[in-house]
Amino acid sequence: MSCILETQGLCKAFGAVTAAKDVNVRIRPGEVVGVIGSNGAGKTTFINMVTGYLKPSSGQVLFNGQSIIGRTPRAITRLGMARSFQVAQLFPQLSVMDNLLIAVAAAQNPFPSLLAPMRTAARVALADAMLAQFDIARWRDTQVTAVPQGVRKLIDIAMALIGEPQMLLLDEPTSGVSAEEKTALMDTVMRVVAERRVTVLFVEHDMDVVRRYVSRILAFYSGEVLADGVPEQVLANPRVQEFVTGSQKVHQRVAL
């Protein structure tokens, strides 16, 4: 099967510090891939290089077979790869609807005129449909600062999907969300991306979330891919248990 995203020998150095080293990854259409690793393992560096927020020191990034090295994040988004952030990138003083309308306007017209109206009937209808699909229509006219953290995450992800991307990258989608909200949030996100047939790559620290939703795991350690495979194999890998999940240390202490 062809790849939607491929990295070849991807490296990133900040002076004497190597944040990514020889990262070779192939993502197939329709996959849901979890990216795990301890803090500083290179996960976000990888995501930032793939989405154009950080220029690699060397290596190649191919999206649908086309090199995207040197392209801006906005240009990469227009090609069909969108992302959300660990901290939701919203306009807090605006309503939920107005945030969606800004995303719709940006997706439909990358070079908007200051004289062109942002709110049109067609755009409102599109935003309403997205709110309904994410089951957050009841927050439509509420100021963003007044909605729960889990809903803010859903708004941010909905905005990323407005442009109908082929691939969605999520940086810690459950970060800052209460344990009670996590499953409902991820159930909603996974349902929507499945309905839209979007390939997903997401960074996550909660192993319960990873086990429940992904079909494949990339485990990062010290800037390199330590393991790549189905969840059962990767999470059972002794090096992943030692350097990423800490499971091996827990088992050793119990045995003692």
Buried (B, 14 or more C-beta within 10 A) or exposed (E): EEBBBBBBEBBBBEEEEBBBBBBBBBBBBBBBBBBBBBEBBBBBBBBBBBBBBBEBBEBBBBBBEEEBBEBEBEEBBBBBBBBBBBEBBBEEEBBBBBBBBBBBBBBBEEEEEEEEEEEBEEBBEBBBEBBEBBBBBEBBEBBBEEBBBBBBBBBBBBBBBBBEBBBBBBBBBBBBBEEEBBBEBBEBBBEBBEEEEBBBBBBBBBBEBBEBBBEBBBBBBBBBBBBBBEBEEBBEBEEBBBBBBEBBEEEEEEEE
